[in-house]
Amino acid sequence: MAAISSPRRTTGSATGSGSSAARSARSVATTSTARSMADDVRERTDDQLAELLRRRQDLARPAPADLSSLAARASTRASVQRAVDSLDLAHLQVLEAALATSSPVDPAAVGVLLAVEAAEVEPVLDDLWTLALLWRSPEGLRVARTVSEVLPHPAGLGPRAADSFVEVPAPESVAALLEEAPPAARAILDRLTWGPPLAVLPPGTPDRVATGARWLLEQHLVFAPGADQLVLPREVALALRQGHSHAAPALHPPLLEGALREESEVDAAAGQQVTDLLALVDELAAEWGLRPPRVLRSGGLAVRDLKRLASVLDVDEARAAFVAELTYAAGLLADDGSLDPSWAPTPAYDEWQQHPGHQRWAVLAQAWLLTTRAPHLVGTTPAGASGTVNALGPDAHWPPARGLRKDVIDQLAAAAPGLSPDRASVATALGWHRPRRVPSSLDVVVAAVLGEAEWLGVTGRGAISSAGRALLDGRSDADLAAAMQPHLPEPVEHVLLQADLTAIAPGPLAGGLATFMRLVADVESRGGATVYRFSQDSVRRGLDAGWSVDQVLGALGDASHTPIPQPLDYLIRDVARRHGQARVGAMRAYIRCDDEATLGAMVADRELSPLQLRSIAPTILVSPVAAETVLEFLRENGFAPAAETPDGGIIVPTTGAHRTPLQRRPTPVTAQKVDDELVTTMVGALRAGEEAAAYQREQVASRPGPSLPSTDPTTTLAVLRDAAADRQAVWIGYSDADGRTQRILFYPDRVEGGRVHGTADGATRTLSIHRVTGAVQG
């Protein structure tokens, strides 16, 4: 199999770094009059503000009042954490290298740390500025203050020696000291060099290790913030790393490798998978409509019921769990809410089942893409749990599933058309694109998503299908269904009856015929053609449902292009002749039969001894066991009884009629999308709000005692923290104990514990933040 590489972007983050607005940011002059992040945001053009809102969508919800509020929100720890977590490995490494250099950020110095030319890091630095993780000062780019809180040890580097008030040897002296270092000291340095930079020496540390630590302390290669701690200063770590911040700089995405498929071959394989999936969903609904499994007390499906479902569907348990979870996510299956609850199809299934195959697939595909259910967790034991995860249970809910699923399919969509990448290649690429958000079980998750995508027809033979691309593009239901329609075979309304008691359906059967065939025959094999097998049990199932022998033979004769074979005719008539000879009722249970020999055989059968059968008349037996159990035992042991009503009639079960109460289809919880129209409106509102805020600030500066604009607590806290960090004054509105709002020019020193400490009018004051009604920089 030839390995094919997929062309990818050379730079770009998970938030869309390849946009034109980000590229236009490079043309912005590096000189700026901004004294803070807030000033930097105010100096941005409308296009640059729009790009910031598109790529950091949390800043737009709820809409900030003005640009100062936008800057304050962009500087909060939660928002910065979210932005940093969305970076790909190239942007993350450049940001970490920028933190490791002195301020302002020098692109050449960042390039030296990453062992690349400055020209390679400049576009990435511009992109980080677009994301407001950097801001432009008159001296150059600076890292936003909150970024250092989110990345306290960038690239595994410790604090600067100057920040910790310690002295360290010059970089050129470190190599010479290493030659003299004892082995224990070298071992400690090897442990700390690439991070984390902190080591703990617990009580009972061997003497040789303690001696090595003592030598490092004496040589000022490490310092001890505590009695049992060692910290490697940043300067020493960089000297040990030969001046590089990362062991393996990765400014370019890894290439996807795999086999190349013909696109027609991919779509054809996807269509076949969809045909099989729709048949499996119908079989699940038919089975659970007749015999709904009970809901566990803790929620979910019992292991034995999952095994039974896998046997009925003729698939392994992993795929059976996937079909059940997908049906549940699409709202076609639910808990019926009864006193003894069971899993059963919903009324929505009956409506869904009447639609053409491509429309039914669209419902399932959208449910799969948006659900937070993780079928691959079924049967596993989570860390700290005492039992395994049950299908349809609460433990199969895993919020990261939706994001990871979309990221995996994004990788396939970004590959060359027809490329079927191997799993390891996809896992590596996903780790590069979201290095801070991949789970420890990444390989397992990738394998599970690729398997589910194949079963669902999103991929075919490992490559994304044309319908899969439509799903990922977020097209409408009609467009999504239309993308799959050409690749699904047309439904057929006939079968070919064989003399070996089988019937061949040369394609997917139409709804009514498919329901009838599943009732009177069992699926033996699937594929381009489905093979059904008739047996005594399957024919009896049809008779139990109320079909007469003439109706069964008539329906088969109408559906078949070939005459009804004699063996099949004999089988149906023989089962019909014996069907209902023995009838079961509740006494707790009785059996009556005109054939005394049949009753005698039942009493003599050892397999029926648990029923404790007793003759009370030549044609009647009774049992202390429930009628349903008696009926099941007799059928399992070769008899063909029918259930009887108190007045002597035959009970006709309602085939597939068990349904849950009418309920709404579950709607996945998704964040409101920040589209171009909303961004354009919001930028205009921000400009208007900023003009109003600027006018208010002028009023504050020109006359005493004006009212300050009201700010939300998050913005107030961010303004106070920025002012304390920059040693700047801030105007605040403060509500005193009497409920009056005072205007105060405040110089904050620190913010902690819900209070801000600083000075006002030359006196030291401590103010409660919840009493601050508004804050603007002075």
N, C-alpha and C positions, 0 to 999 in steps of 0.2 A: 504493500500500500504506500503510494507516494505521499510524502509529507508536503502539504501546501500551507504557505504562510499567508496570513490575512493582513492586508495593509490597514494601519490604524493611524489615528492622530498622533502627532509627535508630542503635543502637550495638551492638557485639558483636564478639568476636574469633573467630578460627578455632578457639579452644579451647572455645567455648561460653559466651560471656559473658552470654547472656540468661537464665541459670538463676535459679531462685528463691533459691538460697543466696547468689548474688552480690547479688541485690537486698536480701536481708535484712541483708547486711553494712553497708548504709547506716544501719541503725538502731543500729549499735554506737557507743557513745560515743567521741568523739575523744580523750578523756582516757585515759591508760594509764599503768601503772607500769613498762612494759617498758623495760629498759635496752639491749636488743639484739634482733636478729631472733629469737634463740632464746626470749627471754621473750615476744615477741609471739606466736610459734607456740604456746607453752604456754598463753597466755590465750585462745586460740580455743575456740569451742564445738565439740561433736562434729560438728554440721552443717557448720560452716565448715571443719573439718579434712577432712571427707568431700569437700567441694567442691574443696578444694585438691588432693586426691589424684586426683579425677576429671579435673581439667583439666590437671594436670601429672603424667601417668601414669608418667613416668620415675622419680618419687619413690617409687613403690610397688614398683619392681622393682630389686633385691631388697627385701624388706620391711625397713624400718628398725627398730632395736631399741626406740627410744623417741622422744619428741618432740624431744629434743636432737639426736639423729641425723637426724631428719627436717629440722630447721631447718638443720643443717650441710649436708646434701645439697642442700637448696633454695638454698643460698648458693654452691654450687660453680659455677665458670665454665661447665662443660659444661651443667649443668642450666639455668642462667640464660640461656645462649645459646639453648638449645632453646625456652625459654619466650618469649624476646624474638622469636625468628624466627617464632613462631606467632601473633604479634599482628597484628591488622588495622591499617590506616593510622590510624584514629582513636586507638586505644590507643597506637600507636607515637609519634604526634605528641604526645599528652599526656605520655607518659613522657619524651620528649626535652625538652619544655618544662619538666617538673618538674626534670630535671637541670640545666636552664639557670637555674633560680631558686635563691635561697638556701635553705638548710636551716634549719628544717623547711619543707615544701612548703606554700605558701599558694595555695589554689584561685583566689583572685582574681588573684594574680600570674600563674598559669598561664593564666587566661582572657585577661589582657591580652596575653600573648605570642602567643596564638592568635586574638586579635581576636574573642572570644566572651564571653558572660556566664559568671560563675563557676558558675552552676547547670548549665550544659552540661558542664562538666568534672568536677564532683563525682561523678556516677555512674561516670564512667570511672576516676577516681582510686580509688573504692571497689572497682571491679573489679580494678584493678592490685594493690590490697591483698589481695584474695581470691587472686590468683595469687602472693602473697608476693614481688612485685617492689617493693612498698613495705611499710613496717612502721610501727606506731603507737608513738610515744614520748610521754612526758608533755607535750612541747611541740607535738606534731602529727605528721603523716605525714613519713617520711623515705624516701629512695630506698635500696634495698638496695645495700650497698657494691659488690658484684660487677657491678651493672648499669653502673656507670661504666667498668668494664673492657671490657664487651661493647660499649658505645656510647661510645668515647673522644671522639668529636666529635659530640655530639647536635645534630641538625638542621644539621650542617655548621659548628658553632661551635667556635672554638678554646678554649684554656685561659683561665681567669680571670687577670686581670693580677696579682692578689695571689698566686695560686699560682705564678706565674712570676717574682715579685719585680720587677715592672716597674711604672712609672707610666704612666698614660694620661690624655689630656685628658678633661674632663667631657663628658657626652653633648651638652650644649647647645653646646659649643665645636666639636664635630666638623663641624657644617654650615658654620660660618664658615671652618674650615680647608680644607674642600673647595673653596670658592670661590677660594682662593689656590693650590690644588694644580696643578702642571704636568700636561699631558696624560698623560705617561708614568706619573705617580703615580696619576692617576685610573684609568688602564687596569689597573694592578696591583690597586687596590682593587676595581674592578668584577669582576676575576677571583676575588678572595678573599671577597667579601661573602657569597655564598650557599654557600660551601664548595666543596671542602675548604679549610681555613684556612691551609694550608701551601703556600708557593711555593719553588721551587728556582731559583737563578740560576746556571746552569752557566758554566764558563769561556768567554770569548768573547761574553758578553752585550753587546749594543749599548750605547754610552755613554749614549744617552738613557734606556734602561731602568735602567741603573745609577744615573743621576742621579735618576730618579724614586724608586727604592728608597732612595737616600740621603736624599732630602727626607722620605719617610715615616718613616724612622728618627729624623731630627732632630726631627720633630714628635711623636714617640712614638705614632704611629698604628699602627705595627707594631714588633715586636722581632725580633732575630736570634739564635736559639739556636746557630747555626753560621755559619761564614764565608760560606756560599752559600745560606742559608735565610732566609726571612721568614715570620713567623707573625702572623696578625691576632688580637689579643686579643678575648675574648668581648664585652667592654663596647663596644669600637669597632664590632664587627660588628652588635650590636643597634642601635646608634645609626644605622649606615648602613641598616639594615633598617627604620627608623622604629619600633623597639621591638617588632617581630614576630619570632617564632622561625622561622616557615615562610612561604615565598612564597605557598603555596596551602593553607591549612588545610582539612582534609577530615574533619570529624567525623561525616559521614553517608555511607553507601554510595551509589555511583552507581546510578541506575535502569537496569534492563535494558529495552531497547526493541526492538521487532520487530513482526511480524505475528501476529495472533490466529487460531488454528485451532480448528475443532470437535474435541472430544476423540475422537469416533467416527472422524473423518477421520484423526486422528493414529494411533490404534490400528490402523486398517485399513492405513495405509501401512506401519506397523511390521511387521504380519503379512506383508505382501507381501515386504518386505525379508528377513524370516526365511526365507520359502519359498525365495527365491533363494539365500540363504547356504547353506542345507542342501544344495541341489542342487549348488552350487559345491564344497562339501567332498566330496560323493560323487564328483563328477567328478575332483577332484584325487586321491582315493584310487584310483579306477579307473585313471587314467592312470599313477600312480606304482606301483600294484600290478603293472601290466604292464611298464612301462619305468621302473624306479626311477632317478632321476638320481644321479650319484656325489657323494659329499661332497668338497668341496675340501680340499686338504692343510691349509689354514689354518682349515678349518671353514666351514660355510655352503653356499649354493647358488650355482652358477655363473650369471653374467649370462645366458648363452645358454639355460640351463635355465629361468630365470625368464621369459625372453621366450617360450619354448616353452609354458610353463604358461599365460601370459597369452593366447596364441593358442588353446590348447585350451579355456580357460574363456571365451574371447571377452570379456575384460575388459582394462582397462589394467594396466600393470605394478604400479602402486601398489596396486590392489585385489587383484591376484594375490599380491603380497607379504603383504598383510593376511590373506588366506585361509590361506596357508601358515604364517604366524606364529601365527595363532589355532589352527589344527589342531595345531601343535607345542605350544603352550602348554596345550592341553587334553589332551595325552598321547595323541593319536590318530595322531601322526606322530613318527618318531624315526630316528636313525642305526641301521642294522641291525647295526653292530659287526663286520662281516665284514672279511676281510683287505683287500679293496678296497671300503671302506664306501660305502653308498648310502642315500638317504632313502627310506623305505618306510612304509606304514601299520603300526600296531602291532596286536597282537591285541585291544587295547581298542577299536579302531575297529569290528571285526566285531560286538562286543557292543553298542557305542553305536549302530550302524546299524540294529539290530533294534528299537530303542525308538521310541515315537511322536515326532512332530516337536517337540512342546512340551517333552518331556523332553530331547531332544537339544539344543534351544536353551539350556536351563537350564545344561547342562554348559559350552557355549561361552561363555555370558554371564558365568558366574562366573570362568572362566579368564581372560577378557578384563579383568575388573575387577581381578583380583589379580596379573596378570602384570607383570613389569618389562621385557618386550620392547617395543620401540618400532618398529613397522613403518614409520613415516614416515621413519626414518633410512635405510632401504634406498635405495641409489643416491646418497646424499650422501657428501661427503668431509669427515670430522671435521677440526677444526683440528689441525695437526701431523701428520696421517696422510698416507701416501703413496698410498693407494688408497681406493676407495669401499667403503661398507658393503654387505656381501652379505646377502641374506635368509637367515634361520636361522643366521647367523654370530654369533660372540661379540661383535662390535661393535654388534649390534642390541640388546644388553642395556644398558639405561639405567635405573639405580635410581630416579631422580626420576619416571619415567613413571607409576608406580602412583599416587603422591600427586597429581600434576598431573591425571591422568585423573579421579580421584574429585572433585577440586576443581571441574573443569569441569562434571561432571554435577551436583554440588551446586548450582551456580549455576542450572542449568536447573530443578532440582527446587524451588528457592526462588522461582522466577518464578511469575507467575499461571498457573493451569491453561490449557493450550493455547497459551501464548505461545511463539513461535518467535523467540528473540532473534538479532540479527545478530552476526556474529563479533566485530566491533570492540567491541560492547557487552559481550560476554562477557569479552573480553580486559581491558577496562577494569575490570570488576567484579572479576575474578580478581586483577588488580594491586592493587586496594584491599584485598582480603581477605588477601592474603599478600605484602605489599610486599617483604619481605626474602628470599623464597624463589621468586621468579619467574625463569625463565631469560631470557637475552637474546633467545632465539628464541620469545618468548611467543606472538606472532601465529601462527607456523607450528605450534606445538604445539596451540593452541586449534583451528585449522582442521583439523589431523589428527585430534584427538579427536572433534570434532563429525562429521567424515566417517566415522570408524570406528563411532561410536554409531549413525549412520544406517544403515550397512551391516548392523549387528548387530541392528537393531530396538529398541535402547534408546531411540531417538527416531524419530519419524515426521514427515516434512516439517518437521524442525527443532525440534519440540517434544517434550518427554520423554513417553514412552508410559506407560500404566499398568503394563506389565510392567517398564519401566525404573525406575519408582519402587519397585516390589517388589524389584528387584535392589539398589537403593541402600539400602533399608531392611534389607538383610541377612536376608531371609526364608529359610526352609528350601528345600531342593531341590523338594519337593512343592508348596509354596506358590508358588514362583517359576514352576514349570512350569504350574501352574493359572492364573496371571495371564496367560500367553501363549496358553493353549489356545483361548479363545473367538475369537481373532483370526487363527488359522491355518485355512486351508481343509481340509476332510476329504480324506484320501487317496482317490484313485479307482483302480479296477482295470480300466480299459478305455481304449482309444484309438480315434480315428477315422482310418482309413486313407484317403488321398486318391489320386486318379489321377495327381497330379503327383509321385509318389514321396515324399510327405511323410505324416507321421502327427501328429495333434493330440491332445495329452493335456489334457483340460479341467480339470486340476488337478494337484496333486502326486501322482505315481504311488506305489502301494504298493511296498514294498521289492523283492520278487522281480521284478515287472514293470519297475520302474525300472532294475534291473540288466540285464535282458534288452534293454531299449530302448537303453540306453547302449552295449551290446555290438554290436547289429546296425544302429544308426543314429547319426547325429551330431546334436547339439542345434543347431538353426538360430536359434532365438530363444526368449527366456524372457518371462514375464509372468504374467498370470492363467491363460493357457494356454501350454503348451510345445510348440513345433513341432520335430519330428524329421525329418531328411531321410535317405533311403536312397540309398546310392551303391555302386559296385562295391567300393570300399575297405571301407566299413562292413560290407557283406554278407560279404566275404571274411574280415573280422575275426571274424565269428561262426562261419564255417566253420573258420577256423584254431583256434578254441577248442574244436572237437570236435562242433559241432552239424551234423547232417545237413540236407539240403535239406527233407526231410519234417518234421523237428522244427522248423525255422525257420518254415515255412509253417503248421504246426499251431499253434505258439505265437502267431503273429500272428492266425490265424483265431479262436482262443479269446479273444484280448484285444480284438479289434475288434468294434464294434457294426455295422460295415459289412462287406460282402464284400471279399475281397482284390482290389484292382484288377488288371486284366490287365497293365498295364505293370510293376507291382511283382512279379507272379508271373513274368513273363518275365525281369526283371532277376535275381531270385534263382536261377531255374533256369539262366540263361545263365552266371552266375558259378560256380554249382555244377558245371556241365558242364565248364568249363575249369579248375576248381580242382583242383590236384594233378596236372595233365597232366605238368608238368615238376617234377622233384624234385631238391632240393639236398642234397648230403652233404659230408663232409669228406675231402679227399684230398691236399692241404689242402681242396679243394672239388671236387665233380664235379656235373655236371648230366646227367640222363638223361631222354630223352623219346622216345616211340614215333613222334612226328611229326618226320621229318627236316627238313621245311620250317621248323618252329619253331626248331630248333637252328640252321639256316642263317641265319635272321633275326637270331638273337642274335649270331652271329659277325660278321655284316655291320653290326650297329648300332654307329655310332661312339660313342654315349653309353656303351656297355658296354666300350669299349676298355681302361679302367683294370683291368678284370677279367682281361685277357690270356687270353681264352678260347681253347682249343685242342681240336680234335676228335681223339679217340682211337678212336672207333668211329662207325658211322653214327648211333647213337642216344645217344652219350655225349660230353660236353664236360668238360674239367677246367680248373681255375684255381688259381693259386698264392695267391689271396686267401682269407681266412677265409670259411667257409660263411655266417655271419651277414651279412657284407658283401655277398656274392653275392646272397643272398636279398633284401636291401634294394634293391640296384641293379636287379635284375630287376623288382621290384614298382614301383619308381619310373618304370620305362620301359615300362609297359603290359603286362608279362607277369604271370602269376598262378601262380608256382611254390609248391610246398609243401615243407616241411622233411621229410627222410627219415631214418629210423633205419638203423643198419648192416644190419639184416635186411630192409630194404625196406619197413617200415611207415611211416606218416605220424606225425610228431611232433605231438602235441596239447599246446599250451602250457596251463599251468594259469592260467586267467584270474583275475587279481587275487589270486593266492595268495601272492605274495611278501610276507612279513611280517617285522618285526623280532622278535628273541627276546622272550619275555614279560618285561615290565618294569612297575615301579610307575609310576602316574601321578605326574608331578612335583607336589610339594606346595609352593605358594608360601610363602616365609618371611614370617611375620607375627608381630608382637609379641603377647604374651598380653594379651587385653582385660581392662582393670580395670573390672569391672562393680560394680553396687551391692552385691551380696552380699559380694564381696571387700573393698570399701571399708569396709563396716560391720564386718566381722571385723577388718580392719586397724586401724581407729580404736580398737576395744576393746583390741586388743593393744598399741597405742601408749600408751593410758592406763595399762594395767597395767605396761608397761615404764617409763613415766615415774614411777609411784609407787615402783617398785623402785629406779630411779635416784635419786629424791629421798631415799629412805631411806639409800641408800649414801652420798649426799653428806652427809647428817646424820652418818653414822658417820665420814666423813672429817674433818668439822669437829670432832667431839667427842673423838676419840682418835687418837693418832699411829699411823702405820704401817699403816693398813688397806689391803687390796688394792683397786685401782681397777677399775671395770667395763671390760672389754675393748671397744675401739672399732676399727672398720675404718679402714684408712689414709686413705680419702677423708674420713671424719668427723674423724679426728685432725687432718688438715691444715687442714680448714675451721675447727675450733675454735681452733687455734693462730693462724691468720691473723686471725680475728675478734678474738681476745684482743690481738694485736699492734696491730690498727687501733684498738681501743677502749682501749688501755693498761690492760688488766685482767690480773689474775693467773689462772693456770690450774693445777690439780692434774694432774700427769701421773705415770704409772707408767713407769719407765725401766730398761731391762735393761742392766746394766753388762757389762764384759768378762768377768766371772766367771759371768755368767748369772743373777745375783741382781737382783730387781726392787726398785728404790727408789721411795719416795714423795717427790715433789719439788713444792714450791710454786714455780712458775716464772713469771717476768715476761718474756714474749717481746717482743723489739723488732722483729725482721723474720724472714721465712721465705724462704729462697732456696737453690737448689742442693741440695735434699734435706736441709738442715740448718735448725735454728731457733736464732737468736742472742738472748740475753737475760741475765737475772740470776737467781740463786738463792742465798739465804742471804747476800746482799750481795756476791756475787762474780760476775763476768762468765763466762758459760758458753756453749758451743756444743754442741748435742746433735744427733745423727743421728736423723732422723725415723723411720727404719725400726726403731730400738730403742725407740720410744715404744709401750708396750703399751696405753695408754688415756689419755684426757684428758677432764676436765670443768672447767667454769669454777669458779674459786674463790669 
